[in-house]
Amino acid sequence: MPSEIERRYTRHAHRPTIEERAGGKRSIVGYAAVFYDENDPGTEYRIWDDVVERIMPGAFDRAIKEDDVRGLFNHDDNLILGRTGPGTMKLTVDKRGLRYEIEPPETTAARDLLVSLGRGDVSGSSFAFKPDDTSYREQGKVYVIERRSVKLYDVGPVSFPAYTATEAEARAVSAEQADRLRQEVQARRVQVPAGLHPTVAAALARAAAVATILAE
């Protein structure tokens, strides 16, 4: 399991918006993540040509109840927009994915962001996490990573979303994160001789995975 904080980006179809509230206040609303939908290939993150990552429904259920999550612009700690702890940001989950609603502060950075959002200059969202529960399986010639539960650190709008459903060759993650995920997959993609007792096979798989990690 990766120990570094991972970041993923939503596609342009889920552009963050501004919603008017009572008293003339405005909120920043968007989807930090979308759940995997087998009918929409744009809802999985292609890491390599033969490796994809899927955020499964339920992945944020624990996090939205327990984690104190920040709302950041471009994952920048200096550009904080809200936080779930004091209630200046609200996170909810629906059938589409993880939705955020932020009450931005009266700061120059927040006001500038509202202007950029209104103009359509900021077109994506993102979330930062560490996986808590992950499953792995092969589907045809593709290796699938399924994130079933995560620890959530921050969400919010970003200037350059790295992933869109229309960009077939675009990577969902940075090169560094893709390399880490490749190592994660290699540590579990173990060839075990057929016919072994399940207990022995499982022990060999664990040993091979540990050996792969130690060798990197």
C-alpha positions as CSV (number, residue, x, y, z in Angstrom):
1,M,0.0,0.0,0.0
2,P,1.5,3.4,-0.9
3,S,2.6,5.5,2.0
4,E,2.8,8.8,0.1
5,I,-0.3,11.0,-0.4
6,E,-1.9,10.3,-3.7
7,R,-3.8,12.8,-5.9
8,R,-6.4,12.2,-8.5
9,Y,-8.3,14.6,-10.8
10,T,-11.8,14.7,-12.1
11,R,-12.7,15.3,-15.7
12,H,-14.0,18.5,-17.3
13,A,-17.6,17.2,-17.3
14,H,-17.6,17.9,-13.6
15,R,-16.5,21.5,-13.7
16,P,-16.7,23.3,-10.3
17,T,-19.3,26.0,-10.1
18,I,-20.5,28.9,-8.0
19,E,-23.8,28.7,-6.3
20,E,-25.6,31.7,-4.8
21,R,-26.7,31.4,-1.1
22,A,-28.9,33.5,1.1
23,G,-27.5,36.9,2.1
24,G,-25.5,37.2,-1.1
25,K,-23.0,34.6,-0.1
26,R,-21.5,32.3,-2.6
27,S,-20.3,28.7,-2.4
28,I,-17.9,26.8,-4.5
29,V,-19.4,23.4,-5.4
30,G,-17.9,20.5,-7.3
31,Y,-17.1,16.8,-7.4
32,A,-13.6,16.0,-6.1
33,A,-14.0,12.4,-7.3
34,V,-16.3,10.3,-9.4
35,F,-17.1,6.6,-8.6
36,Y,-16.4,3.9,-11.2
37,D,-19.3,3.2,-13.5
38,E,-18.9,0.3,-15.9
39,N,-21.0,2.1,-18.4
40,D,-18.6,5.1,-18.5
41,P,-15.0,4.4,-19.2
42,G,-14.2,8.0,-18.2
43,T,-14.8,7.1,-14.6
44,E,-11.6,5.0,-14.2
45,Y,-8.1,6.4,-14.0
46,R,-5.7,4.9,-16.6
47,I,-2.3,4.6,-14.9
48,W,-0.6,2.6,-17.7
49,D,-1.9,1.0,-20.8
50,D,-2.5,-2.2,-18.9
51,V,-3.3,-0.8,-15.4
52,V,-6.3,1.2,-14.3
53,E,-7.5,2.5,-10.9
54,R,-11.1,2.7,-9.9
55,I,-12.7,4.6,-7.0
56,M,-15.4,2.3,-5.8
57,P,-18.8,3.4,-4.3
58,G,-18.3,3.6,-0.5
59,A,-14.7,4.6,-0.7
60,F,-15.3,7.9,1.2
61,D,-18.0,6.7,3.6
62,R,-15.7,6.6,6.6
63,A,-13.6,9.7,5.6
64,I,-16.5,12.1,5.4
65,K,-17.5,11.1,8.9
66,E,-14.2,11.0,10.6
67,D,-11.5,12.9,8.7
68,D,-10.8,16.6,9.1
69,V,-10.5,17.5,5.4
70,R,-9.2,20.8,4.0
71,G,-10.6,22.6,1.0
72,L,-7.6,23.8,-1.0
73,F,-7.0,25.5,-4.4
74,N,-4.5,23.5,-6.4
75,H,-3.6,21.4,-3.3
76,D,-1.8,24.5,-1.9
77,D,-1.7,24.7,1.9
78,N,-1.4,28.5,1.6
79,L,-4.7,28.7,-0.4
80,I,-7.1,27.2,2.1
81,L,-10.8,27.8,1.2
82,G,-12.5,25.8,3.9
83,R,-12.4,22.9,6.2
84,T,-14.8,20.2,7.4
85,G,-13.8,20.5,11.1
86,P,-15.2,24.1,11.6
87,G,-18.0,23.5,9.1
88,T,-16.7,25.9,6.3
89,M,-16.7,23.0,3.9
90,K,-19.3,20.2,3.6
91,L,-18.6,16.8,2.0
92,T,-21.3,14.5,0.8
93,V,-21.5,11.3,-1.3
94,D,-24.1,10.5,-3.9
95,K,-24.3,8.0,-6.7
96,R,-21.9,10.1,-8.8
97,G,-19.1,10.5,-6.3
98,L,-17.7,12.8,-3.7
99,R,-19.2,16.3,-3.7
100,Y,-17.8,19.3,-1.9
101,E,-19.4,22.6,-1.0
102,I,-17.1,25.3,0.3
103,E,-17.9,28.7,1.9
104,P,-14.8,30.6,0.8
105,P,-13.2,33.2,3.1
106,E,-13.1,36.9,2.5
107,T,-9.5,36.8,1.3
108,T,-7.9,38.1,-1.9
109,A,-7.0,34.6,-3.1
110,A,-10.6,33.4,-2.6
111,R,-12.1,36.4,-4.3
112,D,-9.7,35.9,-7.3
113,L,-10.7,32.3,-7.5
114,L,-14.4,33.1,-7.6
115,V,-13.7,35.4,-10.5
116,S,-11.7,32.7,-12.3
117,L,-14.5,30.1,-11.6
118,G,-17.1,32.5,-13.0
119,R,-15.1,33.0,-16.2
120,G,-14.6,29.2,-16.6
121,D,-10.8,29.5,-16.3
122,V,-10.7,26.8,-13.5
123,S,-12.2,23.7,-14.9
124,G,-11.3,20.8,-12.7
125,S,-11.3,19.4,-9.2
126,S,-9.0,17.0,-7.3
127,F,-8.6,15.0,-4.1
128,A,-5.6,13.9,-2.0
129,F,-5.7,10.6,-0.2
130,K,-4.0,7.5,1.2
131,P,-5.7,4.2,0.5
132,D,-7.0,2.3,3.5
133,D,-8.6,-0.7,1.7
134,T,-7.6,-1.8,-1.8
135,S,-8.4,-4.9,-3.9
136,Y,-6.6,-6.1,-7.0
137,R,-7.7,-8.2,-9.9
138,E,-7.1,-8.9,-13.5
139,Q,-9.8,-8.2,-16.1
140,G,-8.7,-9.6,-19.4
141,K,-5.4,-8.0,-20.2
142,V,-5.9,-5.1,-17.8
143,Y,-4.8,-5.1,-14.1
144,V,-7.4,-3.3,-12.0
145,I,-6.8,-1.5,-8.7
146,E,-10.0,-0.9,-6.8
147,R,-9.9,1.7,-4.0
148,R,-12.6,0.7,-1.5
149,S,-11.7,3.0,1.5
150,V,-9.4,6.0,1.8
151,K,-8.1,8.5,4.3
152,L,-8.9,11.9,2.8
153,Y,-6.6,14.9,3.2
154,D,-7.9,17.7,0.9
155,V,-10.2,18.4,-2.0
156,G,-10.9,21.4,-4.1
157,P,-10.7,23.1,-7.5
158,V,-7.6,22.9,-9.6
159,S,-6.3,24.9,-12.6
160,F,-5.0,21.9,-14.6
161,P,-7.0,18.7,-14.2
162,A,-4.7,15.9,-15.4
163,Y,-7.5,13.7,-16.6
164,T,-10.5,13.9,-19.0
165,A,-12.6,11.2,-20.5
166,T,-11.9,12.6,-24.0
167,E,-8.1,12.4,-23.6
168,A,-7.6,8.7,-24.3
169,E,-3.8,8.9,-23.8
170,A,-3.8,11.3,-20.8
171,R,-2.5,9.9,-17.5
172,A,-4.5,10.3,-14.4
173,V,-1.5,10.8,-12.3
174,S,2.0,12.3,-12.4
175,A,4.9,10.2,-13.6
176,E,6.2,9.8,-10.1
177,Q,2.8,8.6,-8.8
178,A,2.4,6.3,-11.8
179,D,5.8,4.7,-11.0
180,R,4.7,4.1,-7.4
181,L,1.5,2.5,-8.6
182,R,3.4,0.3,-11.0
183,Q,5.5,-0.9,-8.0
184,E,2.3,-1.5,-6.0
185,V,1.0,-3.7,-8.8
186,Q,4.2,-5.6,-9.4
187,A,4.4,-6.4,-5.7
188,R,1.0,-8.2,-6.0
189,R,1.2,-9.6,-9.5
190,V,2.7,-12.8,-8.4
191,Q,2.9,-16.0,-10.4
192,V,2.1,-19.0,-8.2
193,P,2.4,-22.6,-9.5
194,A,-0.9,-24.3,-10.2
195,G,-2.0,-27.1,-8.0
196,L,-0.6,-25.8,-4.7
197,H,-2.7,-26.0,-1.6
198,P,-4.3,-22.6,-1.1
199,T,-2.5,-21.9,2.2
200,V,0.9,-22.6,0.5
201,A,0.0,-20.5,-2.5
202,A,-1.0,-17.6,-0.3
203,A,2.2,-17.8,1.7
204,L,4.3,-17.8,-1.5
205,A,2.4,-14.8,-2.9
206,R,3.0,-12.9,0.3
207,A,6.7,-13.8,0.3
208,A,7.1,-12.8,-3.3
209,A,5.3,-9.5,-2.7
210,V,7.6,-8.6,0.2
211,A,10.6,-9.5,-1.9
212,T,9.5,-7.3,-4.7
213,I,9.0,-4.3,-2.3
214,L,12.4,-4.8,-0.6
215,A,14.1,-5.0,-4.0
216,E,12.8,-1.6,-5.1
